[in-house]
Amino acid sequence: MFSVQIIKLIETRAESLTHEVVADLLTNEHTTSYRRIPKEEVAQRALAFYQNLGNWIGDPKDDAIRAEYEKWGAIRCRQGIPVSEIVYSLMLRKKHLRRCIREYGFVESSGARIASGEPLPLALYNIQELNYLVVDFFDRALYYIMRGYEVQAKAKPSVAAK
């Protein structure tokens, strides 16, 4: 299946995607609080994200996504990262992921072309289907990271509140 090939491509490009996202997170005007977090932690988190994406997208149950993202919501709350920056960090990860899919997805499907040189409708359908899966994943991740943040905020004041 084409989507599986793209997920494997993303997972093999996890390190380069990680470098791009970390550089973006640590220099972007919308994520200035991430500069307080050690670069190694930011990089480790981004790498784990891209390496596990296939598992999270491929599992119809929310258990793994819930556990991972509630935990990270609580961690970011304790670190005093504003909610708006957490949301923007997810937006940056999605932006880099979608760029990778756009750039490399068609390279991977270059053999699936019709006479005019256009990608076959099946290849386009598969990219569209993968896009739906990615959007669904990010929606669930955003919900659970916010839920983890809220639970932590109620239980214990964040670093920023001190």
PANU-829309 format. One record per residue (C-alpha): x, y, z; residue number from 0. Coordinates in steps of 0.1 Angstrom, whole numbers, always signed. Last residue first. Layout:
N
X Y Z NUM
...
//
This chain:
162
+55 +307 +401 161
+28 +306 +374 160
+54 +300 +347 159
+67 +269 +364 158
+32 +254 +364 157
+9 +252 +394 156
+0 +216 +404 155
-31 +194 +401 154
-53 +217 +381 153
-26 +227 +357 152
-15 +191 +354 151
-50 +180 +344 150
-53 +209 +320 149
-20 +201 +303 148
-28 +164 +299 147
-61 +174 +283 146
-44 +199 +260 145
-19 +172 +249 144
-48 +148 +244 143
-69 +171 +222 142
-39 +182 +201 141
-28 +146 +196 140
-63 +136 +185 139
-65 +164 +160 138
-30 +157 +148 137
-38 +121 +142 136
-70 +129 +122 135
-50 +154 +101 134
-24 +127 +94 133
-50 +101 +85 132
-68 +125 +62 131
-34 +133 +45 130
-27 +96 +41 129
-60 +93 +23 128
-52 +122 +0 127
-18 +107 -8 126
-35 +74 -15 125
-61 +90 -37 124
-34 +108 -57 123
-15 +75 -62 122
-48 +58 -73 121
-56 +87 -97 120
-23 +79 -115 119
+3 +106 -113 118
+4 +128 -145 117
+30 +121 -171 116
+5 +123 -200 115
+8 +85 -205 114
-3 +76 -169 113
+20 +75 -140 112
+27 +51 -111 111
+65 +48 -115 110
+69 +83 -99 109
+51 +71 -68 108
+81 +74 -45 107
+90 +107 -60 106
+54 +119 -56 105
+55 +112 -19 104
+89 +128 -15 103
+81 +165 -18 102
+45 +165 -8 101
+49 +140 +20 100
+80 +159 +33 99
+61 +192 +31 98
+32 +176 +50 97
+56 +165 +77 96
+73 +198 +80 95
+39 +217 +83 94
+26 +191 +107 93
+55 +195 +130 92
+52 +232 +129 91
+15 +231 +137 90
+22 +208 +166 89
+47 +235 +179 88
+20 +261 +173 87
-4 +243 +196 86
+23 +240 +223 85
+31 +277 +218 84
-5 +287 +223 83
-8 +266 +255 82
+21 +285 +271 81
+51 +265 +281 80
+56 +266 +319 79
+78 +236 +322 78
+52 +219 +344 77
+26 +225 +317 76
+49 +211 +290 75
+54 +180 +311 74
+16 +176 +316 73
+9 +180 +279 72
+36 +156 +272 71
+21 +129 +294 70
-14 +135 +279 69
+3 +132 +245 68
+19 +98 +250 67
-9 +81 +269 66
-37 +94 +246 65
-18 +86 +214 64
-11 +51 +226 63
-47 +44 +238 62
-65 +61 +209 61
-74 +29 +191 60
-74 +27 +153 59
-37 +20 +153 58
-20 +28 +120 57
-16 +65 +125 56
+0 +61 +159 55
+22 +32 +148 54
+33 +50 +116 53
+41 +82 +135 52
+64 +65 +159 51
+97 +75 +143 50
+85 +110 +135 49
+73 +117 +170 48
+103 +100 +187 47
+126 +123 +167 46
+106 +154 +177 45
+108 +145 +214 44
+145 +137 +213 43
+152 +169 +195 42
+133 +191 +221 41
+150 +172 +249 40
+184 +176 +233 39
+178 +213 +228 38
+172 +218 +266 37
+139 +236 +272 36
+141 +273 +278 35
+142 +280 +240 34
+108 +263 +238 33
+94 +294 +254 32
+100 +314 +221 31
+76 +293 +201 30
+57 +319 +180 29
+88 +339 +171 28
+103 +308 +156 27
+140 +302 +163 26
+140 +272 +186 25
+109 +255 +171 24
+122 +260 +135 23
+157 +246 +142 22
+141 +217 +161 21
+116 +210 +133 20
+143 +209 +106 19
+167 +188 +126 18
+139 +164 +134 17
+128 +161 +98 16
+164 +152 +90 15
+164 +125 +117 14
+130 +111 +109 13
+138 +106 +72 12
+136 +69 +75 11
+103 +72 +95 10
+89 +95 +69 9
+98 +71 +41 8
+82 +42 +60 7
+51 +63 +64 6
+52 +70 +26 5
+55 +33 +18 4
+26 +25 +42 3
+5 +51 +24 2
+13 +34 -9 1
+0 +0 +0 0
//
